Amino acid sequence: MTARAAATAATAEIGGITVGYDDAGTGDPLVLVHGHPFDRSMWAPQLGAFAARGVRVVAPDLRGYGASSVVPGTTPLETFARDIAALCDHLALDRIVIGGLSMGGQIVMEFCRLFPDRVRGVLLADTFPAAETEDGKRVRRDMADRLVREGLRGYTDEVLSKMVAPHNIAALPAVADHVRRMMYGAPPQGAAAALRGRALRPDYRELLGRIAVPALVVVGRDDEYTPVADAEDMHRRIPGSELVVVEGAAHLPNLERPEAFNAALGRFLDRVMTKA
């Protein structure tokens, strides 16, 4: 095991903000992008597992979350994607496998739009590519205002059973507690800025047809936010992509069923990273 197989927590000053990140392992790089309203600790089951397998795993906190700077207002997906590119520059990472879950998956799509030459492979987990509807924009803006006004505790208690399948809340209390802590701890201004930015996102469906690198689409069987049908649609749109449905999981299969999630991602990385 290499000296950096254990995760190193660090910060970097990038573009006028501080970005917190974990960096574990050596070898070909895998960058993992968390969803809303979480932080980089959502990737803990992947960080150690893949670092031990000879992959360099980098998991940043997005601006507005975790140990990264909170910037109030509106944070478009493009800003998140450019932050990730800047962190890769800081770490001297050229071409990467990049993966994201939920909002993180949408940031990955934006990264592919902006920086296609930097992408070696793509993981899209429990996400969807369509632009927001007018009603959806209103809901996101209203929720942003609510989070600033009330904090995230009430919202978390309302939606936890959609983030983590109800049967897993009962059977996997440590997982439910981890998700609850991430959500309770999310800075309201940062989470609100992300919601406002997501309301403005473009439609990525046409982009998916232009992804020319290996792609893995993963979804929890019981996901209500991004159902299996959304994943199947992305799979059809991305040439040569692979689809994996994780049984017994909802919106966070990497936490609810880490063994199944890691097995699928491991097979994918073995295939991608053995290519020149």
C-alpha positions in Angstrom: 0.0 0.0 0.0 1.4 3.4 -0.9 2.0 6.2 1.5 -1.0 8.1 0.3 -3.4 5.1 0.3 -4.9 6.6 3.4 -6.9 9.8 2.6 -5.1 13.1 3.0 -7.4 15.9 3.8 -6.2 19.2 2.4 -7.3 22.6 1.2 -6.3 24.7 -1.8 -6.8 28.3 -2.6 -8.4 28.4 -6.1 -10.1 31.3 -7.9 -10.5 33.3 -4.8 -12.1 30.5 -2.7 -10.8 27.8 -0.4 -11.6 24.2 -1.6 -11.4 21.3 0.8 -10.7 17.9 -0.6 -9.6 14.4 0.1 -6.7 12.9 -1.9 -6.0 9.2 -1.5 -3.9 6.6 -3.3 -1.6 6.8 -6.3 -2.2 5.9 -9.9 -4.7 7.0 -12.5 -7.0 9.7 -11.1 -10.7 9.3 -10.3 -12.5 12.6 -9.2 -15.8 12.1 -7.4 -18.3 14.9 -7.1 -20.9 14.9 -4.3 -24.5 15.8 -4.5 -26.8 18.3 -2.7 -26.9 18.9 0.2 -24.0 16.6 1.1 -20.2 16.9 1.3 -17.2 14.9 0.2 -17.7 12.4 3.1 -20.4 10.8 1.1 -17.6 9.1 -0.9 -15.9 7.5 2.1 -16.8 3.9 1.1 -15.2 4.6 -2.3 -12.2 6.6 -1.2 -10.5 3.9 0.8 -11.6 1.0 -1.4 -10.2 2.4 -4.6 -7.1 4.0 -3.2 -6.2 0.5 -1.9 -6.6 -0.8 -5.5 -4.1 1.6 -7.0 -6.4 4.4 -8.0 -5.8 8.0 -7.0 -9.2 9.2 -5.7 -9.8 12.9 -5.3 -13.1 14.0 -3.6 -13.6 17.8 -3.2 -16.1 19.7 -1.2 -18.0 21.8 -3.7 -18.1 25.6 -3.0 -20.8 26.2 -0.4 -20.4 22.8 1.3 -18.1 21.1 3.8 -14.7 22.7 4.2 -15.0 24.9 1.1 -15.9 28.5 1.0 -19.5 29.5 1.2 -20.4 32.0 -1.6 -24.0 33.3 -1.2 -26.2 34.1 -4.2 -26.4 31.8 -7.2 -23.8 29.2 -8.1 -24.3 27.8 -11.7 -23.2 24.3 -12.5 -20.6 25.9 -14.8 -18.9 27.5 -11.7 -18.8 24.2 -9.9 -17.3 22.5 -13.0 -14.6 25.2 -13.4 -13.8 24.9 -9.7 -13.1 21.2 -10.3 -11.0 21.9 -13.3 -9.0 24.4 -11.3 -8.5 21.9 -8.5 -7.3 19.4 -11.1 -4.8 22.0 -12.4 -3.6 22.5 -8.8 -3.0 18.8 -8.4 -1.5 18.4 -11.9 -4.2 16.1 -13.0 -4.6 16.1 -16.8 -7.2 13.5 -18.0 -9.4 12.1 -15.4 -12.3 9.7 -14.8 -14.9 11.9 -13.3 -18.0 10.7 -11.5 -20.9 12.4 -9.7 -24.2 11.6 -8.0 -27.4 13.6 -8.3 -26.3 17.3 -8.6 -22.8 16.0 -8.8 -23.8 14.1 -11.9 -25.1 17.2 -13.5 -21.8 19.0 -12.7 -20.0 16.1 -14.4 -22.1 16.6 -17.5 -21.2 20.3 -17.4 -17.6 19.4 -17.0 -17.9 17.2 -20.1 -19.4 20.1 -22.0 -16.6 22.5 -21.0 -13.6 20.2 -20.9 -14.2 17.1 -23.1 -10.5 16.6 -23.7 -9.8 16.2 -20.0 -12.3 13.3 -19.6 -11.2 9.7 -19.8 -14.3 8.1 -18.4 -17.6 9.2 -16.9 -19.7 7.9 -14.0 -23.3 9.3 -13.7 -25.1 8.1 -10.6 -28.7 8.8 -9.7 -28.9 11.9 -11.8 -30.8 13.2 -14.9 -29.9 15.4 -17.8 -33.0 17.5 -18.6 -33.3 21.2 -18.0 -35.5 22.4 -15.2 -39.2 23.0 -15.9 -40.7 26.4 -15.1 -42.5 24.8 -12.1 -39.3 23.2 -11.1 -37.5 26.5 -11.2 -40.0 28.0 -8.9 -39.8 25.1 -6.5 -36.0 25.4 -6.3 -36.1 29.1 -5.8 -38.7 28.8 -3.1 -36.7 26.0 -1.4 -33.5 28.1 -1.6 -35.3 30.9 0.3 -36.6 28.5 2.8 -33.2 27.0 3.5 -31.8 30.4 4.2 -34.7 31.3 6.4 -35.0 28.0 8.4 -31.8 26.1 7.9 -31.7 22.5 6.7 -33.0 20.5 9.7 -36.7 20.6 8.7 -36.0 19.8 5.1 -33.7 16.9 6.0 -36.3 15.3 8.2 -38.9 15.6 5.4 -36.8 14.0 2.7 -34.4 11.6 4.5 -36.6 8.6 3.5 -36.2 9.5 -0.2 -32.4 9.9 0.1 -32.1 6.6 1.9 -34.7 3.9 1.4 -36.9 3.5 4.4 -35.9 -0.1 4.9 -32.3 1.0 5.0 -33.0 3.7 7.5 -34.1 0.9 9.8 -31.5 -1.7 8.8 -28.5 0.6 8.3 -28.8 3.3 11.1 -25.2 4.4 10.7 -25.8 5.2 7.0 -28.9 7.1 7.9 -27.1 9.0 10.6 -24.2 9.9 8.2 -26.6 11.3 5.6 -28.6 13.2 8.3 -25.3 14.7 9.7 -24.2 15.8 6.2 -27.6 17.4 5.5 -28.0 19.1 8.9 -24.5 20.5 8.6 -24.8 21.9 5.0 -24.4 25.7 5.1 -27.8 27.2 4.2 -26.4 30.0 2.0 -24.2 27.5 0.0 -27.1 25.0 -0.4 -29.4 27.8 -1.5 -26.9 29.1 -4.0 -26.6 25.7 -5.6 -30.4 25.3 -5.8 -30.7 28.6 -7.6 -27.9 27.6 -10.0 -29.5 24.2 -10.7 -32.7 26.0 -11.6 -30.8 27.7 -14.5 -29.1 24.5 -15.8 -29.2 23.7 -19.6 -30.5 20.6 -21.1 -27.7 18.0 -21.4 -29.6 15.4 -23.3 -28.0 16.3 -26.7 -24.6 16.4 -25.0 -24.9 12.8 -23.8 -24.9 11.7 -27.5 -21.5 13.3 -27.9 -19.8 11.6 -25.0 -17.1 9.6 -26.7 -15.4 8.0 -23.7 -16.6 5.0 -21.6 -19.5 5.8 -19.4 -21.2 4.0 -16.5 -24.7 4.9 -15.4 -25.7 3.7 -12.0 -29.1 4.1 -10.2 -30.7 2.7 -7.0 -33.7 0.5 -7.8 -35.9 2.5 -5.3 -34.7 6.0 -6.2 -37.7 8.3 -6.3 -35.8 11.5 -7.2 -34.1 10.0 -10.3 -36.0 6.8 -11.1 -34.6 3.9 -13.1 -36.4 5.2 -16.2 -34.1 8.3 -16.1 -31.0 6.1 -16.0 -32.3 4.0 -18.8 -32.8 7.1 -20.9 -29.3 8.3 -20.3 -27.9 4.8 -21.0 -29.7 4.9 -24.4 -28.3 8.3 -25.2 -24.7 7.7 -24.4 -23.0 5.5 -27.0 -21.7 2.3 -25.6 -22.5 3.1 -22.0 -23.1 0.5 -19.3 -26.2 0.6 -17.0 -26.2 -0.9 -13.5 -29.3 -0.9 -11.3 -28.4 -1.4 -7.6 -31.0 -3.4 -5.8 -32.1 -2.4 -2.3 -31.0 1.2 -2.6 -32.7 4.5 -3.2 -30.9 7.8 -4.0 -27.5 7.0 -2.4 -26.5 3.5 -3.6 -22.8 4.2 -2.9 -23.7 4.5 0.8 -26.7 2.1 1.0 -25.1 -0.7 -1.0 -21.4 0.1 -1.2 -20.3 -3.4 -2.1 -22.5 -3.5 -5.2 -21.7 0.1 -6.1 -18.0 -0.5 -5.7 -18.1 -3.8 -7.7 -19.7 -2.0 -10.7 -17.4 1.0 -10.5 -14.4 -1.3 -10.1 -15.2 -3.3 -13.2 -15.6 0.0 -15.1 -12.3 1.4 -13.9 -10.5 -1.8 -14.7 -11.8 -1.4 -18.3 -11.1 2.3 -18.6 -7.8 2.5 -16.9 -6.1 -0.4 -18.7 -6.6 1.6 -22.0 -3.7 3.7 -23.1 
